[in-house]
């Protein structure tokens, strides 16, 4: 019986499956994390409440609020970019994994059919 499971080609296919499966897992975890960032964003209120008029950096209250809004907009933009990147990772790596895994299964089925034909 010829053990074609550990041929160079199948080892390559198994390695591609492993790498793409890890990419799908990382992309899915990143997507969930980014979705949580959208639902529960960072409050971003890092200021001393006792410094109402002027802060140590010389900003007025209006300037400080403008900076907070800008920071929130930047955080939201970064979350969108992270979400798009993670979804793209899953969308690209997922089909690659499925394709290579089916290749392995087809080759194993063919090898079993050949072995069964040789035995009888």
C-alpha positions in Angstrom: 0.0 0.0 0.0 1.4 3.4 -1.0 1.1 6.0 1.7 0.5 9.1 -0.4 -0.6 11.1 2.7 2.9 12.3 3.4 4.0 13.1 -0.1 5.8 16.4 -0.7 2.7 17.8 -2.4 0.4 16.8 0.5 2.8 18.2 3.1 2.7 21.5 1.1 -1.1 21.4 1.0 -1.3 20.7 4.8 1.0 23.6 5.5 -1.0 26.0 3.3 -4.2 24.8 5.2 -2.5 25.4 8.5 -1.4 28.9 7.6 -4.7 29.9 6.1 -6.6 28.4 9.1 -4.5 30.5 11.4 -5.2 33.6 9.3 -8.9 32.9 9.5 -8.8 32.5 13.2 -6.7 35.7 13.7 -9.0 37.6 11.3 -12.2 36.4 13.1 -10.8 37.3 16.5 -9.8 40.8 15.2 -13.2 41.3 13.6 -14.9 40.5 17.0 -12.5 42.8 18.8 -13.2 45.6 16.4 -16.9 45.1 16.6 -16.7 45.4 20.4 -14.7 48.7 19.9 -17.7 50.0 17.9 -20.2 48.9 20.6 -18.1 49.9 23.6 -15.7 52.7 22.5 -12.9 54.1 24.6 -14.4 57.0 26.6 -11.2 59.1 26.0 -11.9 61.5 28.9 -8.4 61.8 30.2 -8.4 65.2 31.8 -8.1 66.7 35.3 -11.6 68.0 36.3 -9.9 70.6 38.6 -8.4 72.4 35.6 -11.6 73.9 34.1 -10.4 77.2 32.5 -6.9 76.4 31.3 -5.0 73.2 31.4 -1.3 72.8 31.9 -0.8 72.7 28.2 -2.4 76.1 27.7 -5.6 74.8 26.0 -9.0 76.4 26.7 -12.0 74.2 27.4 -13.3 74.6 23.9 -10.0 73.7 22.4 -9.8 70.7 24.7 -13.3 69.5 23.6 -12.3 70.0 19.9 -9.2 67.8 20.5 -11.4 65.1 22.2 -13.8 65.1 19.2 -10.9 64.8 16.9 -9.5 61.9 18.9 -12.8 60.1 18.9 -13.0 60.6 15.1 -9.5 59.1 14.7 -10.4 56.2 16.9 -13.5 55.5 14.9 -11.6 55.7 11.6 -8.9 53.3 13.0 -11.7 50.9 14.1 -13.2 51.0 10.6 -9.8 50.3 9.0 -9.2 47.4 11.4 -12.6 46.0 10.7 -12.1 46.1 7.0 -8.6 44.6 7.2 -9.8 41.7 9.4 -12.8 41.0 7.3 -10.6 41.0 4.2 -8.3 38.6 5.9 -11.1 36.2 6.6 -12.7 36.6 3.1 -9.3 35.9 1.4 -7.9 33.2 3.6 -11.2 31.3 4.1 -11.7 30.2 0.5 -8.0 29.4 0.1 -8.3 27.1 3.1 -11.4 25.4 1.7 -9.8 25.0 -1.7 -6.6 23.4 -0.4 -8.4 21.2 2.1 -10.7 19.9 -0.7 -7.6 19.2 -2.8 -6.2 17.1 0.0 -9.4 15.1 0.4 -9.7 14.5 -3.4 -6.2 13.2 -3.6 -6.7 10.9 -0.6 -9.9 9.6 -2.1 -8.1 9.0 -5.4 -5.3 7.2 -3.6 -7.8 5.0 -1.7 -9.6 4.2 -4.9 -6.3 3.2 -6.6 -5.3 1.1 -3.5 -8.8 -0.6 -3.6 -8.4 -1.3 -7.3 -4.9 -2.9 -6.8 -6.1 -5.1 -3.9 -9.0 -6.7 -5.8 
